[in-house]
Amino acid sequence: MMAKLRRTPVLLALCIGAVFMILPFLIVALNAIKSPAEYSANGPLSLPKGLYLDGLKDFWQRVDYGQKLFNSVLISGSVAILAVGLSVLNAYAIGVGRIKGRTWFLAFFVLANMLPQEALVYPVYYLCKEAGIYDTRLSVIIVFTVIQAAFGTYLLSSVLGQFPPAIIEAARIDGANSWQILWRVIVPVSRPTLGVLMVFFFIWTWNEFLLPLVMLISNDNQTVSVALGVLQGQRLMDATMTNAAALLGVLPAIVFFLVFQRTLTRGIAVGAVK
């Protein structure tokens, strides 16, 4: 009984926090299906009297949302997979292989992760221009793979550094080489952590705006976040279309999060147990 009473304030605080997190999304969703006249007359907090979908349709057609959605999913998914793979290889060399200068390598990755993107704009722009990949989705995939892998390497290095040496030694005695130890021993055990990283990398890349804005100037290559910013800057949207754009911009990331929430929960639980 006493344990339940102690948990009550925590559960109450979590419920209040959930309401504050969900409420803005619900307001945006309600205003997205509200006509401009109804929005002007009753304000943003009123309930819609009908289902008005012209704002969603107009935004979809105006920005070619299907193409932008494909670009965002392609870029974010590719970065999530490639960054996790690169992080595993780097962390295996640093955390398990114990390469010389391990501390300096970790300091380098921490510094790379702390650099503001504003400092990277011109060097990345210049390099992509010289390499002939400017204004391509490949350029953004490469840049964000490196950026996200810097964080992933730092995190996984500490995780793999605590990996039980007895398991690795047993695999070596059984005749496993370094690649087999990595892919058949370490990766399966670390799968929950890798799943969490993949979810984070996807969502972080989906929300990126500055570098895609600079690197993707063609309409056919732009992501959802860039399309939202460009259209809003042109002042071509009323309040209903603005809310419709916000809803369509965030909805795919929410769906992705809900689909992989079990992976995220499992990874966090495993980390807590460890």
Contacts in CASP RR format, 6 or more apart in sequence:
PFRMAT RR
TARGET T0000
AUTHOR 0000-0000-0000
METHOD contacts of the structure
MODEL  1
MMAKLRRTPVLLALCIGAVFMILPFLIVALNAIKSPAEYSANGPLSLPKG
LYLDGLKDFWQRVDYGQKLFNSVLISGSVAILAVGLSVLNAYAIGVGRIK
GRTWFLAFFVLANMLPQEALVYPVYYLCKEAGIYDTRLSVIIVFTVIQAA
FGTYLLSSVLGQFPPAIIEAARIDGANSWQILWRVIVPVSRPTLGVLMVF
FFIWTWNEFLLPLVMLISNDNQTVSVALGVLQGQRLMDATMTNAAALLGV
LPAIVFFLVFQRTLTRGIAVGAVK
25 250 0 8 1.000
25 254 0 8 1.000
27 44 0 8 1.000
27 45 0 8 1.000
28 243 0 8 1.000
28 246 0 8 1.000
28 247 0 8 1.000
28 250 0 8 1.000
29 243 0 8 1.000
29 247 0 8 1.000
30 47 0 8 1.000
30 48 0 8 1.000
31 39 0 8 1.000
31 44 0 8 1.000
31 239 0 8 1.000
31 240 0 8 1.000
31 243 0 8 1.000
32 55 0 8 1.000
32 56 0 8 1.000
32 240 0 8 1.000
32 243 0 8 1.000
32 244 0 8 1.000
32 246 0 8 1.000
32 247 0 8 1.000
33 48 0 8 1.000
33 50 0 8 1.000
33 51 0 8 1.000
33 52 0 8 1.000
33 53 0 8 1.000
33 56 0 8 1.000
34 46 0 8 1.000
34 48 0 8 1.000
34 50 0 8 1.000
34 52 0 8 1.000
34 240 0 8 1.000
34 243 0 8 1.000
35 48 0 8 1.000
35 52 0 8 1.000
35 54 0 8 1.000
35 240 0 8 1.000
36 238 0 8 1.000
36 239 0 8 1.000
36 240 0 8 1.000
38 46 0 8 1.000
38 48 0 8 1.000
38 49 0 8 1.000
38 52 0 8 1.000
39 239 0 8 1.000
39 240 0 8 1.000
40 239 0 8 1.000
44 239 0 8 1.000
52 240 0 8 1.000
54 240 0 8 1.000
55 240 0 8 1.000
55 241 0 8 1.000
55 244 0 8 1.000
56 244 0 8 1.000
56 247 0 8 1.000
56 248 0 8 1.000
58 241 0 8 1.000
58 244 0 8 1.000
59 65 0 8 1.000
59 231 0 8 1.000
59 237 0 8 1.000
59 241 0 8 1.000
59 244 0 8 1.000
59 245 0 8 1.000
59 248 0 8 1.000
60 66 0 8 1.000
60 248 0 8 1.000
62 231 0 8 1.000
62 236 0 8 1.000
63 227 0 8 1.000
63 228 0 8 1.000
63 231 0 8 1.000
63 245 0 8 1.000
64 219 0 8 1.000
65 224 0 8 1.000
65 227 0 8 1.000
65 248 0 8 1.000
67 220 0 8 1.000
68 222 0 8 1.000
68 223 0 8 1.000
68 224 0 8 1.000
68 226 0 8 1.000
68 227 0 8 1.000
69 224 0 8 1.000
69 252 0 8 1.000
71 137 0 8 1.000
71 216 0 8 1.000
71 221 0 8 1.000
71 222 0 8 1.000
71 223 0 8 1.000
71 224 0 8 1.000
72 206 0 8 1.000
72 223 0 8 1.000
72 224 0 8 1.000
72 225 0 8 1.000
72 252 0 8 1.000
73 252 0 8 1.000
74 137 0 8 1.000
75 137 0 8 1.000
75 140 0 8 1.000
75 141 0 8 1.000
75 144 0 8 1.000
75 205 0 8 1.000
75 212 0 8 1.000
75 223 0 8 1.000
76 201 0 8 1.000
76 202 0 8 1.000
76 203 0 8 1.000
76 205 0 8 1.000
76 206 0 8 1.000
77 202 0 8 1.000
77 205 0 8 1.000
78 141 0 8 1.000
78 145 0 8 1.000
79 141 0 8 1.000
79 144 0 8 1.000
79 145 0 8 1.000
79 148 0 8 1.000
79 201 0 8 1.000
79 202 0 8 1.000
79 205 0 8 1.000
80 148 0 8 1.000
80 198 0 8 1.000
80 199 0 8 1.000
80 201 0 8 1.000
80 202 0 8 1.000
80 205 0 8 1.000
81 198 0 8 1.000
82 141 0 8 1.000
82 145 0 8 1.000
82 149 0 8 1.000
83 144 0 8 1.000
83 145 0 8 1.000
83 148 0 8 1.000
83 149 0 8 1.000
83 152 0 8 1.000
83 197 0 8 1.000
83 201 0 8 1.000
84 152 0 8 1.000
84 194 0 8 1.000
84 195 0 8 1.000
84 197 0 8 1.000
84 198 0 8 1.000
84 201 0 8 1.000
85 149 0 8 1.000
86 145 0 8 1.000
86 146 0 8 1.000
86 149 0 8 1.000
86 153 0 8 1.000
87 148 0 8 1.000
87 149 0 8 1.000
87 151 0 8 1.000
87 152 0 8 1.000
87 153 0 8 1.000
87 155 0 8 1.000
87 156 0 8 1.000
87 197 0 8 1.000
88 156 0 8 1.000
88 182 0 8 1.000
88 186 0 8 1.000
88 187 0 8 1.000
88 190 0 8 1.000
88 194 0 8 1.000
89 182 0 8 1.000
90 109 0 8 1.000
90 149 0 8 1.000
90 153 0 8 1.000
90 156 0 8 1.000
90 157 0 8 1.000
91 152 0 8 1.000
91 153 0 8 1.000
91 155 0 8 1.000
91 156 0 8 1.000
91 157 0 8 1.000
91 159 0 8 1.000
91 160 0 8 1.000
92 160 0 8 1.000
92 182 0 8 1.000
92 186 0 8 1.000
93 99 0 8 1.000
94 102 0 8 1.000
94 105 0 8 1.000
94 106 0 8 1.000
94 153 0 8 1.000
94 157 0 8 1.000
94 160 0 8 1.000
95 102 0 8 1.000
95 157 0 8 1.000
95 158 0 8 1.000
95 160 0 8 1.000
95 161 0 8 1.000
95 163 0 8 1.000
96 160 0 8 1.000
96 161 0 8 1.000
96 163 0 8 1.000
96 168 0 8 1.000
96 181 0 8 1.000
96 186 0 8 1.000
99 105 0 8 1.000
106 154 0 8 1.000
106 157 0 8 1.000
109 150 0 8 1.000
109 151 0 8 1.000
109 153 0 8 1.000
109 154 0 8 1.000
109 157 0 8 1.000
110 154 0 8 1.000
112 146 0 8 1.000
112 147 0 8 1.000
112 150 0 8 1.000
113 147 0 8 1.000
113 150 0 8 1.000
113 151 0 8 1.000
113 154 0 8 1.000
117 210 0 8 1.000
117 211 0 8 1.000
118 210 0 8 1.000
120 143 0 8 1.000
120 147 0 8 1.000
120 211 0 8 1.000
121 210 0 8 1.000
121 211 0 8 1.000
121 214 0 8 1.000
124 139 0 8 1.000
124 143 0 8 1.000
124 211 0 8 1.000
124 214 0 8 1.000
124 215 0 8 1.000
125 134 0 8 1.000
125 214 0 8 1.000
125 215 0 8 1.000
128 134 0 8 1.000
128 139 0 8 1.000
128 143 0 8 1.000
128 215 0 8 1.000
131 139 0 8 1.000
133 139 0 8 1.000
133 142 0 8 1.000
134 215 0 8 1.000
135 215 0 8 1.000
135 216 0 8 1.000
135 217 0 8 1.000
135 218 0 8 1.000
135 221 0 8 1.000
136 221 0 8 1.000
137 216 0 8 1.000
137 221 0 8 1.000
139 215 0 8 1.000
140 211 0 8 1.000
140 212 0 8 1.000
140 215 0 8 1.000
140 216 0 8 1.000
140 223 0 8 1.000
143 211 0 8 1.000
143 215 0 8 1.000
144 205 0 8 1.000
144 208 0 8 1.000
144 211 0 8 1.000
148 201 0 8 1.000
148 204 0 8 1.000
148 205 0 8 1.000
152 197 0 8 1.000
155 193 0 8 1.000
155 197 0 8 1.000
156 190 0 8 1.000
156 193 0 8 1.000
156 197 0 8 1.000
159 190 0 8 1.000
159 193 0 8 1.000
160 186 0 8 1.000
160 190 0 8 1.000
162 274 0 8 1.000
163 186 0 8 1.000
163 189 0 8 1.000
167 185 0 8 1.000
167 189 0 8 1.000
168 181 0 8 1.000
168 185 0 8 1.000
168 186 0 8 1.000
171 180 0 8 1.000
171 181 0 8 1.000
171 184 0 8 1.000
171 185 0 8 1.000
172 181 0 8 1.000
176 184 0 8 1.000
176 185 0 8 1.000
187 194 0 8 1.000
192 263 0 8 1.000
192 266 0 8 1.000
192 267 0 8 1.000
192 269 0 8 1.000
192 270 0 8 1.000
192 271 0 8 1.000
193 267 0 8 1.000
193 270 0 8 1.000
193 271 0 8 1.000
195 260 0 8 1.000
195 263 0 8 1.000
195 264 0 8 1.000
195 267 0 8 1.000
196 263 0 8 1.000
196 264 0 8 1.000
196 267 0 8 1.000
196 268 0 8 1.000
198 260 0 8 1.000
198 263 0 8 1.000
199 256 0 8 1.000
199 257 0 8 1.000
199 260 0 8 1.000
199 263 0 8 1.000
199 264 0 8 1.000
202 253 0 8 1.000
202 256 0 8 1.000
203 253 0 8 1.000
203 256 0 8 1.000
203 257 0 8 1.000
206 223 0 8 1.000
206 224 0 8 1.000
206 225 0 8 1.000
206 252 0 8 1.000
206 253 0 8 1.000
206 256 0 8 1.000
207 225 0 8 1.000
207 253 0 8 1.000
208 223 0 8 1.000
208 225 0 8 1.000
209 225 0 8 1.000
209 226 0 8 1.000
209 229 0 8 1.000
212 222 0 8 1.000
212 223 0 8 1.000
212 225 0 8 1.000
212 226 0 8 1.000
213 226 0 8 1.000
213 229 0 8 1.000
213 230 0 8 1.000
216 222 0 8 1.000
216 223 0 8 1.000
216 226 0 8 1.000
222 230 0 8 1.000
224 248 0 8 1.000
224 249 0 8 1.000
224 252 0 8 1.000
225 249 0 8 1.000
228 245 0 8 1.000
228 246 0 8 1.000
228 249 0 8 1.000
231 237 0 8 1.000
231 245 0 8 1.000
232 242 0 8 1.000
232 245 0 8 1.000
237 245 0 8 1.000
257 264 0 8 1.000
END
